[in-house]
Amino acid sequence: MKLLKLSAVLAAAALLSACGGNQAKVCGSDDVKNQLVKIFLSGALSSQADALSKAELKDVAIIDKDPDSGVLECVGTLTVPVVGQVASGTLKYQIAPAAKSEHDYLLLLADGPLANAFAKRIQGMIPQQ
C-alpha cells in the first residue's frame, strides 16, 4: 500500500516537474544533495563519510511550490555505493531560496520516516565487525 502511495506521489511529481522546467533542477543540485547527505552524516552513518560523499541524487521532481515564500517540496532518489552494492532510497524534502547564505537553496525539512528507512537500509548493508 505504501509503495502504491509513493508511486502516485512520484507520478504526480513527474508531471509537475515537466511543467516546472529548470526549477526542478534545483531540487537535484549538488548543493541540495550535499545538504541531504549531511543529515545522514550527523547520525548513525557518520562513519560512512566516504560512501556518502559518492552519493547521487536522481529522478528529482517538484511536488509543490508555495507561491508566497518560494518554498519547494521535492522528491528524489538518493543512491549511495555501499560495500560493492548500491543503496537507493526515495526522499521527500523541502527547500527554500536563500537570500544571504553560501547556499542558493536551504534544506528546510526532510521526511523523517523515509530518511530513517534509508539510513537503516544502508546500515544493514554494512558488514558488522
Rosetta blueprint (number, residue, H / E / L):
1 M L
2 K H
3 L H
4 L H
5 K H
6 L H
7 S H
8 A H
9 V H
10 L H
11 A H
12 A H
13 A H
14 A H
15 L H
16 L H
17 S H
18 A H
19 C H
20 G H
21 G L
22 N L
23 Q H
24 A H
25 K H
26 V H
27 C H
28 G L
29 S L
30 D H
31 D H
32 V H
33 K H
34 N H
35 Q H
36 L H
37 V H
38 K H
39 I H
40 F H
41 L H
42 S L
43 G L
44 A L
45 L L
46 S H
47 S H
48 Q H
49 A H
50 D H
51 A H
52 L H
53 S L
54 K L
55 A L
56 E E
57 L E
58 K E
59 D E
60 V E
61 A E
62 I E
63 I E
64 D E
65 K E
66 D L
67 P L
68 D L
69 S L
70 G L
71 V L
72 L E
73 E E
74 C E
75 V E
76 G E
77 T E
78 L E
79 T E
80 V E
81 P E
82 V E
83 V L
84 G L
85 Q E
86 V E
87 A E
88 S E
89 G E
90 T E
91 L E
92 K E
93 Y E
94 Q E
95 I E
96 A E
97 P E
98 A L
99 A L
100 K L
101 S L
102 E L
103 H L
104 D L
105 Y E
106 L E
107 L E
108 L E
109 L E
110 A E
111 D L
112 G H
113 P H
114 L H
115 A H
116 N H
117 A H
118 F H
119 A H
120 K H
121 R H
122 I H
123 Q H
124 G H
125 M H
126 I L
127 P L
128 Q L
129 Q L
